[in-house]
Amino acid sequence: MSVQCEIAGNKAAGAPIGFFERYLSVWVFLCIVAGTAFGEVAPDVAQAVGALEIAHVNLPVGLLIWVMIIPMLMKIDFGALHEVREQKAGMAVTLFVNWAVKPFTMALLGWIFIRHVFAPWLPAEQLDSYVAGLILLGAAPCTAMVFVWSNLCRGNANFTLTQVALNDLVMVFAFAPIVALLLGVSSIPVPWDTLTLSVGMYIVIPLAIAQFIRARLLRRGRAVFDAALARIGPFSILALLATLVLLFSFQGSTIIAQPAIIAMLAVPILLQTLFIAALGYGLNRQLKVRHDVAGPATMIGASNFFELAVAVAIVLYGFDSGAALATVVGVLIEVPVMLWLVKMVTRTRRWYERVLPAST
């Protein structure tokens, strides 16, 4: 491994959690309040913004989501993919949990809680949409925030870079088929054309733009790239928050009528997060993977690429859909739950390492 790659990995995964990220759940809650109030006070303005669309893509939201996603995708280093062989077991756990388990358990939990346990208290016409939103969350493993979680649990920087690059590469090809499969199994109509458009608009194109900008900046030096990323990073969070205000301007009446909906949607998401974290951490320990690799391998599955899930939910089902609301609930609970999981991974290091070889 080159010194240059080591420095790049540490830079990418070593940044501490920022002010906006640390209190993201607070900002999301404030956006719920602001958006709901806006929708009640000025419903005509909200509807006018929602009508600005082409081919089922809302133009203001499309622009906001690109601003949201591109800075995060700039952190991905596809040049690190050659390091997959150095941590085969940890990478195998990442791929298995993210693509063979997580989407399917999320769909199962959605079926159990939304269609059965909580069905009597949820709007009947939105049940399919709620399940679809949960499926979208489950099929999108974390991309950007995993760098933060990795740093907080003292994860290996180079492994973090490699697993994010590999997962995003898999996502380009696997996201649409898995979502379509689970929607079909759940008896929800599959809009293939819109789903394919969403993958192109919110994965392929922004990823290409982000990597182009990344390459141009890195030619001018790592310091230039890091400075640019620091300057544009806050715009990503601000764009997310602006999107949520618009989203809740449409959802406000539903929330006011049934505020318990958010709590009911949070239950399967919370259970999924805890289960996936326990599974990933346990498999890594069983395979005797180093703790600094097991940490980020666990975090990437437990967390979600919620920006993508929100974007696709809006395109597929609209601002006022249950799918869009379900993905936003994922944003609301993710940060506090992930911070707790980071503490658990850090505190259990001695227990974890009891089964590792002495040389580890």
Short mmCIF file of the C-alpha atoms (twelve columns), coordinates in Angstrom:
data_MODEL
# 
_entry.id   MODEL 
# 
loop_
_atom_site.group_PDB 
_atom_site.id 
_atom_site.type_symbol 
_atom_site.label_atom_id 
_atom_site.label_alt_id 
_atom_site.label_comp_id 
_atom_site.label_asym_id 
_atom_site.label_seq_id 
_atom_site.Cartn_x 
_atom_site.Cartn_y 
_atom_site.Cartn_z 
_atom_site.pdbx_PDB_model_num 
ATOM 1   C CA . MET A 1   0.000   0.000   0.000   1 
ATOM 2   C CA . SER A 2   1.470   3.332   -0.987  1 
ATOM 3   C CA . VAL A 3   2.031   6.189   1.445   1 
ATOM 4   C CA . GLN A 4   -0.094  8.379   -0.824  1 
ATOM 5   C CA . CYS A 5   -3.030  5.972   -0.579  1 
ATOM 6   C CA . GLU A 6   -2.644  5.807   3.209   1 
ATOM 7   C CA . ILE A 7   -2.747  9.594   3.491   1 
ATOM 8   C CA . ALA A 8   -5.756  9.804   1.183   1 
ATOM 9   C CA . GLY A 9   -7.601  7.181   3.202   1 
ATOM 10  C CA . ASN A 10  -6.939  8.906   6.480   1 
ATOM 11  C CA . LYS A 11  -8.077  12.247  5.084   1 
ATOM 12  C CA . ALA A 12  -11.267 10.806  3.667   1 
ATOM 13  C CA . ALA A 13  -12.314 8.812   6.687   1 
ATOM 14  C CA . GLY A 14  -10.697 10.859  9.404   1 
ATOM 15  C CA . ALA A 15  -12.855 13.964  9.501   1 
ATOM 16  C CA . PRO A 16  -14.806 14.299  12.752  1 
ATOM 17  C CA . ILE A 17  -18.561 14.556  12.688  1 
ATOM 18  C CA . GLY A 18  -19.560 18.125  11.872  1 
ATOM 19  C CA . PHE A 19  -22.010 20.434  13.618  1 
ATOM 20  C CA . PHE A 20  -24.766 19.913  11.027  1 
ATOM 21  C CA . GLU A 21  -24.291 16.129  10.959  1 
ATOM 22  C CA . ARG A 22  -24.179 15.788  14.756  1 
ATOM 23  C CA . TYR A 23  -27.552 17.498  15.163  1 
ATOM 24  C CA . LEU A 24  -29.101 16.263  11.919  1 
ATOM 25  C CA . SER A 25  -32.104 14.763  13.722  1 
ATOM 26  C CA . VAL A 26  -32.785 18.147  15.332  1 
ATOM 27  C CA . TRP A 27  -32.676 19.916  11.967  1 
ATOM 28  C CA . VAL A 28  -34.933 17.276  10.442  1 
ATOM 29  C CA . PHE A 29  -37.456 17.760  13.246  1 
ATOM 30  C CA . LEU A 30  -37.380 21.541  12.722  1 
ATOM 31  C CA . CYS A 31  -37.908 20.981  8.994   1 
ATOM 32  C CA . ILE A 32  -40.953 18.858  9.814   1 
ATOM 33  C CA . VAL A 33  -42.376 21.736  11.835  1 
ATOM 34  C CA . ALA A 34  -41.465 24.389  9.243   1 
ATOM 35  C CA . GLY A 35  -42.691 22.361  6.279   1 
ATOM 36  C CA . THR A 36  -45.925 21.408  7.981   1 
ATOM 37  C CA . ALA A 37  -46.606 25.022  8.917   1 
ATOM 38  C CA . PHE A 38  -45.776 26.205  5.389   1 
ATOM 39  C CA . GLY A 39  -48.152 23.660  3.876   1 
ATOM 40  C CA . GLU A 40  -50.944 24.788  6.167   1 
ATOM 41  C CA . VAL A 41  -50.351 28.532  5.769   1 
ATOM 42  C CA . ALA A 42  -49.560 28.649  2.033   1 
ATOM 43  C CA . PRO A 43  -50.885 25.453  0.412   1 
ATOM 44  C CA . ASP A 44  -51.196 27.076  -3.019  1 
ATOM 45  C CA . VAL A 45  -47.498 27.989  -3.086  1 
ATOM 46  C CA . ALA A 46  -46.504 24.481  -2.035  1 
ATOM 47  C CA . GLN A 47  -48.687 22.936  -4.726  1 
ATOM 48  C CA . ALA A 48  -47.214 25.296  -7.343  1 
ATOM 49  C CA . VAL A 49  -43.687 24.172  -6.458  1 
ATOM 50  C CA . GLY A 50  -44.816 20.561  -6.629  1 
ATOM 51  C CA . ALA A 51  -46.217 21.105  -10.125 1 
ATOM 52  C CA . LEU A 52  -42.828 22.158  -11.561 1 
ATOM 53  C CA . GLU A 53  -41.916 18.792  -13.052 1 
ATOM 54  C CA . ILE A 54  -40.811 17.106  -16.266 1 
ATOM 55  C CA . ALA A 55  -41.227 13.339  -16.825 1 
ATOM 56  C CA . HIS A 56  -42.352 12.877  -13.189 1 
ATOM 57  C CA . VAL A 57  -39.187 14.624  -11.953 1 
ATOM 58  C CA . ASN A 58  -39.762 17.707  -9.829  1 
ATOM 59  C CA . LEU A 59  -37.236 20.294  -11.029 1 
ATOM 60  C CA . PRO A 60  -36.587 22.161  -7.733  1 
ATOM 61  C CA . VAL A 61  -36.191 18.889  -5.855  1 
ATOM 62  C CA . GLY A 62  -34.047 17.380  -8.615  1 
ATOM 63  C CA . LEU A 63  -31.646 20.314  -8.350  1 
ATOM 64  C CA . LEU A 64  -31.594 20.144  -4.538  1 
ATOM 65  C CA . ILE A 65  -30.889 16.423  -4.581  1 
ATOM 66  C CA . TRP A 66  -27.948 16.828  -6.932  1 
ATOM 67  C CA . VAL A 67  -26.541 19.502  -4.619  1 
ATOM 68  C CA . MET A 68  -27.159 17.055  -1.778  1 
ATOM 69  C CA . ILE A 69  -25.581 13.980  -3.346  1 
ATOM 70  C CA . ILE A 70  -22.643 15.188  -5.448  1 
ATOM 71  C CA . PRO A 71  -20.428 16.390  -2.539  1 
ATOM 72  C CA . MET A 72  -20.934 13.004  -0.875  1 
ATOM 73  C CA . LEU A 73  -20.103 11.054  -4.025  1 
ATOM 74  C CA . MET A 74  -16.918 13.086  -4.451  1 
ATOM 75  C CA . LYS A 75  -15.521 11.286  -1.390  1 
ATOM 76  C CA . ILE A 76  -15.590 7.926   -3.155  1 
ATOM 77  C CA . ASP A 77  -12.213 6.683   -4.363  1 
ATOM 78  C CA . PHE A 78  -12.622 3.991   -7.012  1 
ATOM 79  C CA . GLY A 79  -8.840  3.789   -7.162  1 
ATOM 80  C CA . ALA A 80  -8.983  1.985   -3.821  1 
ATOM 81  C CA . LEU A 81  -10.844 -1.009  -5.281  1 
ATOM 82  C CA . HIS A 82  -7.600  -2.922  -5.808  1 
ATOM 83  C CA . GLU A 83  -7.353  -3.233  -2.015  1 
ATOM 84  C CA . VAL A 84  -10.406 -5.512  -1.801  1 
ATOM 85  C CA . ARG A 85  -8.147  -8.557  -1.565  1 
ATOM 86  C CA . GLU A 86  -6.404  -7.234  1.558   1 
ATOM 87  C CA . GLN A 87  -9.532  -7.587  3.714   1 
ATOM 88  C CA . LYS A 88  -11.505 -10.300 1.930   1 
ATOM 89  C CA . ALA A 89  -13.507 -11.454 4.947   1 
ATOM 90  C CA . GLY A 90  -14.618 -7.963  5.985   1 
ATOM 91  C CA . MET A 91  -15.542 -7.090  2.426   1 
ATOM 92  C CA . ALA A 92  -17.472 -10.349 2.050   1 
ATOM 93  C CA . VAL A 93  -19.509 -9.504  5.169   1 
ATOM 94  C CA . THR A 94  -20.216 -6.026  3.793   1 
ATOM 95  C CA . LEU A 95  -21.484 -7.337  0.465   1 
ATOM 96  C CA . PHE A 96  -23.465 -10.206 2.012   1 
ATOM 97  C CA . VAL A 97  -25.238 -8.060  4.601   1 
ATOM 98  C CA . ASN A 98  -25.885 -5.101  2.284   1 
ATOM 99  C CA . TRP A 99  -27.139 -6.968  -0.754  1 
ATOM 100 C CA . ALA A 100 -28.227 -10.478 0.303   1 
ATOM 101 C CA . VAL A 101 -29.850 -9.648  3.659   1 
ATOM 102 C CA . LYS A 102 -30.659 -5.990  4.303   1 
ATOM 103 C CA . PRO A 103 -33.152 -5.231  1.471   1 
ATOM 104 C CA . PHE A 104 -35.078 -8.429  2.159   1 
ATOM 105 C CA . THR A 105 -35.298 -8.079  5.946   1 
ATOM 106 C CA . MET A 106 -36.485 -4.475  5.496   1 
ATOM 107 C CA . ALA A 107 -39.219 -5.670  3.143   1 
ATOM 108 C CA . LEU A 108 -40.167 -8.398  5.640   1 
ATOM 109 C CA . LEU A 109 -40.347 -5.967  8.561   1 
ATOM 110 C CA . GLY A 110 -42.399 -3.585  6.432   1 
ATOM 111 C CA . TRP A 111 -44.805 -6.394  5.609   1 
ATOM 112 C CA . ILE A 112 -45.107 -7.403  9.285   1 
ATOM 113 C CA . PHE A 113 -45.543 -3.964  10.843  1 
ATOM 114 C CA . ILE A 114 -47.149 -1.888  8.095   1 
ATOM 115 C CA . ARG A 115 -49.487 -4.436  6.551   1 
ATOM 116 C CA . HIS A 116 -50.395 -6.205  9.778   1 
ATOM 117 C CA . VAL A 117 -49.358 -4.859  13.211  1 
ATOM 118 C CA . PHE A 118 -50.025 -1.155  12.552  1 
ATOM 119 C CA . ALA A 119 -52.402 -1.477  9.606   1 
ATOM 120 C CA . PRO A 120 -55.568 -0.608  11.593  1 
ATOM 121 C CA . TRP A 121 -54.077 2.792   12.549  1 
ATOM 122 C CA . LEU A 122 -52.544 3.726   9.177   1 
ATOM 123 C CA . PRO A 123 -54.310 5.183   6.102   1 
ATOM 124 C CA . ALA A 124 -55.310 2.134   4.069   1 
ATOM 125 C CA . GLU A 125 -54.591 3.837   0.745   1 
ATOM 126 C CA . GLN A 126 -50.965 4.498   1.795   1 
ATOM 127 C CA . LEU A 127 -49.958 1.045   3.048   1 
ATOM 128 C CA . ASP A 128 -48.317 0.009   -0.222  1 
ATOM 129 C CA . SER A 129 -46.535 3.338   -0.410  1 
ATOM 130 C CA . TYR A 130 -45.152 3.044   3.133   1 
ATOM 131 C CA . VAL A 131 -43.782 -0.425  2.364   1 
ATOM 132 C CA . ALA A 132 -42.251 0.863   -0.868  1 
ATOM 133 C CA . GLY A 133 -40.455 3.636   1.040   1 
ATOM 134 C CA . LEU A 134 -39.029 1.118   3.507   1 
ATOM 135 C CA . ILE A 135 -37.845 -1.054  0.615   1 
ATOM 136 C CA . LEU A 136 -36.060 1.933   -0.928  1 
ATOM 137 C CA . LEU A 137 -34.278 2.583   2.383   1 
ATOM 138 C CA . GLY A 138 -33.252 -1.058  2.719   1 
ATOM 139 C CA . ALA A 139 -31.824 -1.239  -0.807  1 
ATOM 140 C CA . ALA A 140 -29.529 1.791   -0.362  1 
ATOM 141 C CA . PRO A 141 -26.525 1.142   1.938   1 
ATOM 142 C CA . CYS A 142 -24.731 4.161   3.351   1 
ATOM 143 C CA . THR A 143 -22.268 6.126   1.217   1 
ATOM 144 C CA . ALA A 144 -21.142 9.413   2.747   1 
ATOM 145 C CA . MET A 145 -21.932 9.212   6.451   1 
ATOM 146 C CA . VAL A 146 -20.063 5.911   6.767   1 
ATOM 147 C CA . PHE A 147 -16.841 7.948   6.637   1 
ATOM 148 C CA . VAL A 148 -17.980 9.718   9.802   1 
ATOM 149 C CA . TRP A 149 -19.096 6.512   11.547  1 
ATOM 150 C CA . SER A 150 -15.813 4.817   10.606  1 
ATOM 151 C CA . ASN A 151 -13.787 7.633   12.090  1 
ATOM 152 C CA . LEU A 152 -15.803 7.682   15.321  1 
ATOM 153 C CA . CYS A 153 -15.343 3.933   15.879  1 
ATOM 154 C CA . ARG A 154 -11.626 4.155   14.935  1 
ATOM 155 C CA . GLY A 155 -12.118 2.227   11.725  1 
ATOM 156 C CA . ASN A 156 -9.485  1.469   9.120   1 
ATOM 157 C CA . ALA A 157 -9.525  4.393   6.658   1 
ATOM 158 C CA . ASN A 158 -8.439  2.443   3.596   1 
ATOM 159 C CA . PHE A 159 -10.989 -0.312  4.154   1 
ATOM 160 C CA . THR A 160 -13.702 2.326   4.522   1 
ATOM 161 C CA . LEU A 161 -12.754 3.917   1.207   1 
ATOM 162 C CA . THR A 162 -12.661 0.538   -0.521  1 
ATOM 163 C CA . GLN A 163 -15.989 -0.751  0.771   1 
ATOM 164 C CA . VAL A 164 -17.787 2.494   -0.114  1 
ATOM 165 C CA . ALA A 165 -16.379 2.413   -3.653  1 
ATOM 166 C CA . LEU A 166 -17.331 -1.253  -4.085  1 
ATOM 167 C CA . ASN A 167 -20.836 -0.794  -2.664  1 
ATOM 168 C CA . ASP A 168 -21.534 2.185   -4.897  1 
ATOM 169 C CA . LEU A 169 -20.358 0.217   -7.907  1 
ATOM 170 C CA . VAL A 170 -22.716 -2.626  -6.967  1 
ATOM 171 C CA . MET A 171 -25.513 -0.115  -6.356  1 
ATOM 172 C CA . VAL A 172 -25.354 1.112   -9.955  1 
ATOM 173 C CA . PHE A 173 -26.328 -2.355  -11.190 1 
ATOM 174 C CA . ALA A 174 -28.224 -3.908  -8.257  1 
ATOM 175 C CA . PHE A 175 -30.401 -1.128  -6.823  1 
ATOM 176 C CA . ALA A 176 -33.116 -1.092  -9.505  1 
ATOM 177 C CA . PRO A 177 -33.457 -4.912  -9.880  1 
ATOM 178 C CA . ILE A 178 -33.638 -5.480  -6.101  1 
ATOM 179 C CA . VAL A 179 -36.182 -2.697  -5.585  1 
ATOM 180 C CA . ALA A 180 -38.261 -3.991  -8.515  1 
ATOM 181 C CA . LEU A 181 -38.110 -7.569  -7.170  1 
ATOM 182 C CA . LEU A 182 -39.214 -6.598  -3.675  1 
ATOM 183 C CA . LEU A 183 -41.953 -4.286  -4.939  1 
ATOM 184 C CA . GLY A 184 -43.214 -7.132  -7.105  1 
ATOM 185 C CA . VAL A 185 -43.141 -9.616  -4.243  1 
ATOM 186 C CA . SER A 186 -45.023 -7.056  -2.144  1 
ATOM 187 C CA . SER A 187 -47.674 -6.816  -4.907  1 
ATOM 188 C CA . ILE A 188 -46.790 -3.171  -5.564  1 
ATOM 189 C CA . PRO A 189 -46.761 -2.082  -9.229  1 
ATOM 190 C CA . VAL A 190 -43.223 -1.680  -10.579 1 
ATOM 191 C CA . PRO A 191 -42.780 1.474   -12.711 1 
ATOM 192 C CA . TRP A 192 -39.691 0.224   -14.541 1 
ATOM 193 C CA . ASP A 193 -39.276 3.302   -16.714 1 
ATOM 194 C CA . THR A 194 -39.395 5.687   -13.748 1 
ATOM 195 C CA . LEU A 195 -37.199 3.407   -11.647 1 
ATOM 196 C CA . THR A 196 -34.576 3.224   -14.403 1 
ATOM 197 C CA . LEU A 197 -34.746 6.998   -14.845 1 
ATOM 198 C CA . SER A 198 -34.218 7.425   -11.109 1 
ATOM 199 C CA . VAL A 199 -31.101 5.246   -11.132 1 
ATOM 200 C CA . GLY A 200 -29.705 7.259   -14.026 1 
ATOM 201 C CA . MET A 201 -30.557 10.624  -12.484 1 
ATOM 202 C CA . TYR A 202 -29.623 9.953   -8.889  1 
ATOM 203 C CA . ILE A 203 -26.829 7.378   -9.106  1 
ATOM 204 C CA . VAL A 204 -25.128 7.226   -12.505 1 
ATOM 205 C CA . ILE A 205 -25.117 10.891  -13.610 1 
ATOM 206 C CA . PRO A 206 -24.252 12.508  -10.240 1 
ATOM 207 C CA . LEU A 207 -21.635 9.812   -9.625  1 
ATOM 208 C CA . ALA A 208 -20.014 10.598  -12.989 1 
ATOM 209 C CA . ILE A 209 -20.110 14.344  -12.291 1 
ATOM 210 C CA . ALA A 210 -18.704 13.869  -8.787  1 
ATOM 211 C CA . GLN A 211 -15.838 11.692  -9.986  1 
ATOM 212 C CA . PHE A 212 -15.015 14.150  -12.776 1 
ATOM 213 C CA . ILE A 213 -14.850 17.039  -10.291 1 
ATOM 214 C CA . ARG A 214 -12.844 14.877  -7.876  1 
ATOM 215 C CA . ALA A 215 -10.267 14.023  -10.536 1 
ATOM 216 C CA . ARG A 216 -9.918  17.657  -11.612 1 
ATOM 217 C CA . LEU A 217 -9.417  18.857  -8.040  1 
ATOM 218 C CA . LEU A 218 -6.957  16.098  -7.122  1 
ATOM 219 C CA . ARG A 219 -4.769  17.070  -10.071 1 
ATOM 220 C CA . ARG A 220 -4.242  20.343  -8.218  1 
ATOM 221 C CA . GLY A 221 -3.278  18.546  -5.025  1 
ATOM 222 C CA . ARG A 222 -4.905  16.820  -2.077  1 
ATOM 223 C CA . ALA A 223 -5.038  20.038  -0.072  1 
ATOM 224 C CA . VAL A 224 -7.064  21.753  -2.812  1 
ATOM 225 C CA . PHE A 225 -9.490  18.810  -2.933  1 
ATOM 226 C CA . ASP A 226 -9.947  18.744  0.865   1 
ATOM 227 C CA . ALA A 227 -10.507 22.501  0.986   1 
ATOM 228 C CA . ALA A 228 -13.111 22.341  -1.794  1 
ATOM 229 C CA . LEU A 229 -14.910 19.462  -0.089  1 
ATOM 230 C CA . ALA A 230 -14.984 21.394  3.190   1 
ATOM 231 C CA . ARG A 231 -16.477 24.440  1.444   1 
ATOM 232 C CA . ILE A 232 -19.244 22.610  -0.412  1 
ATOM 233 C CA . GLY A 233 -20.025 20.017  2.268   1 
ATOM 234 C CA . PRO A 234 -22.517 22.177  4.210   1 
ATOM 235 C CA . PHE A 235 -24.510 22.771  1.001   1 
ATOM 236 C CA . SER A 236 -25.250 19.039  0.928   1 
ATOM 237 C CA . ILE A 237 -26.963 19.140  4.330   1 
ATOM 238 C CA . LEU A 238 -28.729 22.421  3.542   1 
ATOM 239 C CA . ALA A 239 -30.095 20.945  0.308   1 
ATOM 240 C CA . LEU A 240 -31.379 17.934  2.256   1 
ATOM 241 C CA . LEU A 241 -33.112 20.187  4.766   1 
ATOM 242 C CA . ALA A 242 -34.675 22.335  2.020   1 
ATOM 243 C CA . THR A 243 -35.979 19.168  0.358   1 
ATOM 244 C CA . LEU A 244 -37.525 18.053  3.636   1 
ATOM 245 C CA . VAL A 245 -39.287 21.404  4.111   1 
ATOM 246 C CA . LEU A 246 -40.859 21.000  0.671   1 
ATOM 247 C CA . LEU A 247 -41.717 17.376  1.365   1 
ATOM 248 C CA . PHE A 248 -43.472 18.153  4.649   1 
ATOM 249 C CA . SER A 249 -45.340 21.062  3.112   1 
ATOM 250 C CA . PHE A 250 -47.282 18.301  1.324   1 
ATOM 251 C CA . GLN A 251 -47.321 15.846  4.229   1 
ATOM 252 C CA . GLY A 252 -48.411 18.372  6.861   1 
ATOM 253 C CA . SER A 253 -52.135 17.671  6.848   1 
ATOM 254 C CA . THR A 254 -51.517 13.924  7.191   1 
ATOM 255 C CA . ILE A 255 -49.131 14.439  10.099  1 
ATOM 256 C CA . ILE A 256 -51.494 16.802  11.900  1 
ATOM 257 C CA . ALA A 257 -54.342 14.328  11.468  1 
ATOM 258 C CA . GLN A 258 -52.255 11.290  12.553  1 
ATOM 259 C CA . PRO A 259 -48.973 12.271  14.240  1 
ATOM 260 C CA . ALA A 260 -48.443 8.694   15.419  1 
ATOM 261 C CA . ILE A 261 -47.668 7.688   11.820  1 
ATOM 262 C CA . ILE A 262 -44.047 8.771   12.211  1 
ATOM 263 C CA . ALA A 263 -43.633 6.652   15.352  1 
ATOM 264 C CA . MET A 264 -45.167 3.610   13.656  1 
ATOM 265 C CA . LEU A 265 -42.917 3.975   10.609  1 
ATOM 266 C CA . ALA A 266 -39.897 4.331   12.903  1 
ATOM 267 C CA . VAL A 267 -40.412 0.899   14.497  1 
ATOM 268 C CA . PRO A 268 -39.430 -1.315  11.515  1 
ATOM 269 C CA . ILE A 269 -36.589 1.068   10.591  1 
ATOM 270 C CA . LEU A 270 -35.174 0.952   14.123  1 
ATOM 271 C CA . LEU A 271 -35.464 -2.837  14.359  1 
ATOM 272 C CA . GLN A 272 -33.822 -3.203  10.958  1 
ATOM 273 C CA . THR A 273 -30.911 -0.958  11.957  1 
ATOM 274 C CA . LEU A 274 -30.233 -2.861  15.173  1 
ATOM 275 C CA . PHE A 275 -30.570 -6.278  13.524  1 
ATOM 276 C CA . ILE A 276 -28.263 -5.449  10.619  1 
ATOM 277 C CA . ALA A 277 -25.646 -3.956  12.956  1 
ATOM 278 C CA . ALA A 278 -25.718 -7.034  15.199  1 
ATOM 279 C CA . LEU A 279 -25.523 -9.381  12.216  1 
ATOM 280 C CA . GLY A 280 -22.608 -7.559  10.599  1 
ATOM 281 C CA . TYR A 281 -20.656 -7.212  13.842  1 
ATOM 282 C CA . GLY A 282 -21.289 -10.838 14.783  1 
ATOM 283 C CA . LEU A 283 -20.256 -12.209 11.380  1 
ATOM 284 C CA . ASN A 284 -17.061 -10.176 11.416  1 
ATOM 285 C CA . ARG A 285 -16.195 -11.519 14.861  1 
ATOM 286 C CA . GLN A 286 -17.019 -15.068 13.805  1 
ATOM 287 C CA . LEU A 287 -14.655 -14.700 10.833  1 
ATOM 288 C CA . LYS A 288 -11.983 -13.137 13.070  1 
ATOM 289 C CA . VAL A 289 -11.884 -9.881  11.142  1 
ATOM 290 C CA . ARG A 290 -9.815  -7.118  12.741  1 
ATOM 291 C CA . HIS A 291 -11.856 -4.712  14.886  1 
ATOM 292 C CA . ASP A 292 -10.832 -1.634  12.901  1 
ATOM 293 C CA . VAL A 293 -12.282 -3.335  9.811   1 
ATOM 294 C CA . ALA A 294 -15.347 -4.785  11.547  1 
ATOM 295 C CA . GLY A 295 -16.422 -1.313  12.728  1 
ATOM 296 C CA . PRO A 296 -16.875 0.314   9.301   1 
ATOM 297 C CA . ALA A 297 -18.129 -2.973  7.826   1 
ATOM 298 C CA . THR A 298 -20.886 -2.939  10.443  1 
ATOM 299 C CA . MET A 299 -21.711 0.755   10.072  1 
ATOM 300 C CA . ILE A 300 -22.187 0.752   6.288   1 
ATOM 301 C CA . GLY A 301 -24.978 -1.816  6.498   1 
ATOM 302 C CA . ALA A 302 -26.703 -0.348  9.546   1 
ATOM 303 C CA . SER A 303 -26.787 3.129   8.012   1 
ATOM 304 C CA . ASN A 304 -28.628 4.150   4.824   1 
ATOM 305 C CA . PHE A 305 -28.011 6.254   1.736   1 
ATOM 306 C CA . PHE A 306 -31.165 8.100   2.755   1 
ATOM 307 C CA . GLU A 307 -30.547 10.910  0.259   1 
ATOM 308 C CA . LEU A 308 -30.977 8.445   -2.588  1 
ATOM 309 C CA . ALA A 309 -34.001 6.815   -0.963  1 
ATOM 310 C CA . VAL A 310 -35.733 10.181  -0.495  1 
ATOM 311 C CA . ALA A 311 -34.976 11.193  -4.083  1 
ATOM 312 C CA . VAL A 312 -36.262 7.983   -5.653  1 
ATOM 313 C CA . ALA A 313 -39.356 7.915   -3.423  1 
ATOM 314 C CA . ILE A 314 -40.307 11.409  -4.586  1 
ATOM 315 C CA . VAL A 315 -39.768 10.521  -8.247  1 
ATOM 316 C CA . LEU A 316 -41.638 7.216   -8.071  1 
ATOM 317 C CA . TYR A 317 -44.531 8.165   -5.813  1 
ATOM 318 C CA . GLY A 318 -44.577 11.941  -5.367  1 
ATOM 319 C CA . PHE A 319 -44.096 14.485  -2.597  1 
ATOM 320 C CA . ASP A 320 -47.281 13.607  -0.775  1 
ATOM 321 C CA . SER A 321 -46.743 9.851   -0.801  1 
ATOM 322 C CA . GLY A 322 -46.300 7.500   2.113   1 
ATOM 323 C CA . ALA A 323 -43.062 6.304   0.483   1 
ATOM 324 C CA . ALA A 324 -41.520 9.761   0.702   1 
ATOM 325 C CA . LEU A 325 -42.629 10.083  4.327   1 
ATOM 326 C CA . ALA A 326 -41.176 6.669   5.248   1 
ATOM 327 C CA . THR A 327 -37.761 7.561   3.819   1 
ATOM 328 C CA . VAL A 328 -37.722 10.841  5.752   1 
ATOM 329 C CA . VAL A 329 -38.482 9.005   8.994   1 
ATOM 330 C CA . GLY A 330 -35.277 7.079   8.250   1 
ATOM 331 C CA . VAL A 331 -33.402 10.382  8.212   1 
ATOM 332 C CA . LEU A 332 -35.016 11.437  11.484  1 
ATOM 333 C CA . ILE A 333 -33.880 8.455   13.534  1 
ATOM 334 C CA . GLU A 334 -30.605 7.528   11.820  1 
ATOM 335 C CA . VAL A 335 -28.118 9.876   13.463  1 
ATOM 336 C CA . PRO A 336 -28.941 9.214   17.164  1 
ATOM 337 C CA . VAL A 337 -29.194 5.465   16.564  1 
ATOM 338 C CA . MET A 338 -25.913 5.341   14.632  1 
ATOM 339 C CA . LEU A 339 -24.112 7.377   17.306  1 
ATOM 340 C CA . TRP A 340 -25.314 4.853   19.892  1 
ATOM 341 C CA . LEU A 341 -24.109 1.962   17.715  1 
ATOM 342 C CA . VAL A 342 -20.707 3.612   17.320  1 
ATOM 343 C CA . LYS A 343 -20.418 3.743   21.125  1 
ATOM 344 C CA . MET A 344 -21.392 0.068   21.384  1 
ATOM 345 C CA . VAL A 345 -18.788 -0.984  18.806  1 
ATOM 346 C CA . THR A 346 -16.111 1.059   20.577  1 
ATOM 347 C CA . ARG A 347 -16.991 -0.141  24.076  1 
ATOM 348 C CA . THR A 348 -17.100 -3.828  23.087  1 
ATOM 349 C CA . ARG A 349 -13.674 -3.867  21.475  1 
ATOM 350 C CA . ARG A 350 -12.084 -5.983  24.243  1 
ATOM 351 C CA . TRP A 351 -14.918 -8.501  24.070  1 
ATOM 352 C CA . TYR A 352 -14.648 -8.589  20.274  1 
ATOM 353 C CA . GLU A 353 -10.891 -9.153  20.261  1 
ATOM 354 C CA . ARG A 354 -10.980 -12.133 22.648  1 
ATOM 355 C CA . VAL A 355 -11.494 -14.453 19.689  1 
ATOM 356 C CA . LEU A 356 -8.815  -12.835 17.495  1 
ATOM 357 C CA . PRO A 357 -5.289  -14.212 17.045  1 
ATOM 358 C CA . ALA A 358 -2.703  -12.721 19.398  1 
ATOM 359 C CA . SER A 359 -0.914  -11.015 16.499  1 
ATOM 360 C CA . THR A 360 -4.075  -8.981  15.717  1 
# 
